[in-house]
Amino acid sequence: MKPEISINFSDCPPQFENFFLPILETKYTIRQEERPDFLIYALSGHRHRLYNCTKIYVHHETYPPNWKQCDYAILPVWSPDPRQLHIPIFAFDRSPQPLIRGGEDWDKIRSSKTRFCALLSSYVDRTVANRTIFFQALNRMRRVHSSGRGLNNTGFFAPPGHEAKLDFLRPYRFTIAFENKDRLGWTTEKMYDPLAAYTIPIFWGDRQASRYFNPDSFINAHDFSTVDELAEYVCHVDDTPSLYEKYLRATPFHENVPPEEFSKERILRFFDRIFANPIRPVSQRRWFFGLTKWRLAKRNKLPEE
């Protein structure tokens, strides 16, 4: 018989519940209750403040946990804190299977690559200045097709959706895959999607991305001193069939094996530790201080009740 766990979700989009519940249900009988023992929450509202149980903060952005409000955290950036689990964005909403190589018709794939380089950028501001500067540098040397809402130079907007994005990328030999920030662990679908479409990512962002992805399968912007040097190298790879072929055929994962970040067992181990080691939740530790409307409306019983 599976152990029973009382849990609920608050202030988070449905994909969090859809992701975590099936994993937890492989080992536990889950009771979703209004007064749970454990709460998983994000930052799309304030309802989580009504709970004084053990709270687990999750988010798809780099916003750090407020350890005065939560006991554990699951985030797409890396931290040495044992209370925090790192799940990169690519491992949250992507399957490793499309990146496992085997049985490809490489001649057919290579002949389908009729275009040079693609960029899909949804916006342009100072937070993505590196992306803009590199796009302009490479576009001066060889035309880059930018078909997102930002930096669009084609008059065409790539259709939304994951599969539509892959279809758009497949004719290209390269894709500009610049993240919006350089943070350890912040490796998103920008690396995954080009590799799934057999196009070589030109990657800037997480400096430990090569922990998850084979460095032979992408061009790492951090290996170059200037954007012009990087742009010249991309053109060199494009003009050197043997070098391009080396990148194209490289397995995205080290030894063609997905990294542990895709492992559901790893997530279960994190929750096992939470469930097996009861603590006094941080939301109960200063109950008589900072009296606010949220503390007056707690949904959970206090320890002495």
N, C-alpha and C positions, 0 to 999 in steps of 0.2 A: 504494500500500500504506500502511495506517495505521501510525504509529509504535507500538511496543509499550511498555506501561507496567506495571511490577510494583507491585501495590498490594494492600492488605488493609484490613479493618475490624475494630475491636475495641471492646468495652465500650460498644456503642451499639445501640439498637433497630433492627429490620429496616427501618424506613422511611427511615433514612439511606442504607443501601445501595440500597434501591429507588429513591431519589431521585437519588443521584449517579451510579450506574453507567450508567443509560441515557443520561445527558447525556455522560459521558466516552466511552461507546462510539460516539457519533456521530463522534468524531475519532480515537480511540485504540483499539488492540487491548489489552484489559485482561487481564493475567495475575494472578489472585488467588493469592498465594503465602504460605507460612508465614514466609518470610524476605524480605519485600518491600523495595522501595526507598522506598515511601511508605505511611504508615499513617494512616487516618482513624479517630479515636476520640472517645468521649464520656466520661462520668464514672460509668457504671453499674457499674464494676468497676476492677480494678487491672492487668488483663492487659497493658494498653498499656505498662506499665513494663518489660515484658520486651523491648521493641523499642528499638533504637538507630538506626533509620532516620529520615528526614525525617517529622515527625509533624504532622498537621493536626487540630486540636481543633474539634469541632462540638458544638453544644448547642441545645436549644429553650427554654432559660431564659436568665436574664441573668447567670449565673455567668461571671465574667471568665476569660480564659485565664491559665494559669500559664506564663509565658514561660520558666521554667526546665525545663519538661517538653515544650513544643511549639514548633514553628517558625512555624506559621501557624494562623489560627483563622477559623472561619465561624460567625457568631453573629447572633441576631435583634435585637441592639442596635448602634447606630452607634458607630464609633470612627474617629478620623483616622489611626490606625496603618496604614501600608500593608501590614502583614502580615495584616490582618484584613479579611474580606469580610462585608458586611452583607446578610443575606437575611431580611427580615421574615417573621414567622410566616405572614401571609396569603399571601405569595408562595411559601412552601414547600409548603403542602398545599392550595392553592386554585388554580383556573384563572381567568384574567382574563375569560373569555368571558361568564359570567353577569352581569358588571357592565358589559358593552358594550351600550349602549342602541340600539334601532332597531326600529321596527314594533310598538311596544306599543299595546294598546288601553287608553288611559289612563282612559277612562270606566269600563271594566270593573274596572280595578285600583282606582280610587278608590272605587267602590261596594262592593268587597270588604273595605274597611277599616272594619269594624264595631266595632272595639275601640280603646281609647285607647292604652295603653302597656304594654309587657311588660318583665319582667326575668328573666333566667336567671342565677342566681348559685349556684355549687356549694358555697360555704362562706362563713362570716362570721367574721372576726377583725380584729385591728387593722390588718392589711395592706390591707384593703379598706374602711377606715372611711369614705373619701370616698363610696364607692358606697352604703353603708348610710345615711349622713346624707342624701344626695340622694334616695334612694328614699323615706325617711321624709318629707322635705319635699314631694316631689311627690305622694305618696300622701295627704297631708293635704289637698291641694287638689283632687285628682281620683284616683279609684281606679286604682292600678297593679296589674296581675296579675303576681305573682311566683310562678313555678312551678318553680324550681330547688330544690335541697336546702337552700340558704340563703335566709332571709327569706321562706319560703313562706307565702303568705296565701290560697291557693286550695284547698288540700287535694288538689291534682292535681300530679303530677310530669310534666313534659314528657319524652317518650321520648328515649332516647339516640340518637346518630347525627346526621350532618350533614344529611341530607335531612329527617329527622324534625324537627330543629330549625327548618329553613326552613319546613316545613309549619306548625309551631306559630306562627312569627312572622308569617306572611302576613296574618292578619286585623287586625294592629295597625298603627296609624298611626305610632307611635313605639316605640323600644326604648332602654332605658338600656344604654349601651355604655361602661361605665367599666372601664378597665384596673386591674390591681392595683398598678401603679406608674407613675410619670411618668419615663420614660427615653427619651432620643433614639433613635429607630428602633424602639422597642418598641410597634409597632402590630400587633395580632393579629387573629384571626377575629372579635373583638367589633365591629370596624368593618365588616369584609367581609360577614358573614352578614346583618345587617339590610339592607344595601344590596341584597344578592342577593334578599331577600324583599320588596323595595320598601317597606320601613319606614324611617323617618328615624332614624338613630342620634343619640342624645344622648351625645356622646363626651367622655370625660376620659382623658388619658394623654399620649402622645407629642406634644410641642409642635410637631413638624415633620410631623404626620400630613397636613397640607394639602399637603405636597410630593407625596404619593402619591394623595390623594383630593381631589376638587373641594370646596372649603369651602362651596359653595352647596348641597351634597347632604347635609350633616349639621350639627347644632347643636353648636358647640364650647363646652364648659363653661369653657374658659380665657378666653372673651370676657366672662365675667360675674364680678362682684365677690363675690357670695354665692350659696349654693345656693338661697335663696328667690328671688333675682332670676332665676336660671336657671329654676326651676320656674314662676315667673310667665310667663316668656317662652314656655316650652313650651305652657302653657295658652293664651297669646295666639295662637300659631301654630295651635293646634287650633281656635280660635274664629274664625280669619280664613282663609276658603277660598282666597283668592288667594295668601296667603303660604304656606299649606300646599302648595298646588299647585306653587308655585315650587320648594320643597324636593323634592317628590316627583318632578318632571320633570327636575331637574338631573342631568346625567350624573355618575356616581360618579367617573370619571376626567377629568382635565383634557382638554378637547377630545375626549372619548370615546376616548382613546388610553391603553392600559395603561402604567404607569410602567416604567422600565427594570429595576426590581427583579424583575419577572417574567421577564426575559430570560435564556434559557439560554445565549446567547452571552456574556453578562456573566460567568456562572459559568465558562464554558470559558476565557475570557481570564485569569481568576484562576489556574486550574490550568495554563494554558499557561505563565504566568510562573514557577510553581513548578517545572514539569517542565523548562523550558528553561534554568533558572539553578541548577545544582546548588550546594548549600551543604554545609558541614560541619554536620550536625545538632547541635542543642543537647545532645542526649542523649549525644553523643560528646565534647563539648568538655572535660568534666572527668572523664574516665574513671577516673583514678587517685585521685579524691577522693570522699569520701562513700560508701565501699564498703558496700553493703548486699546483702541477699539478692536484690534485683531486679537489681542490677548483676552479680551472680555468675551470673545465669540469662539473660543477654541472648540473644535469638534471632538477632540479626544479627551478621555479621562486623564486626570492627573494621577501620578503614582499612588497618592494616598487615598484615592477614591475607591 
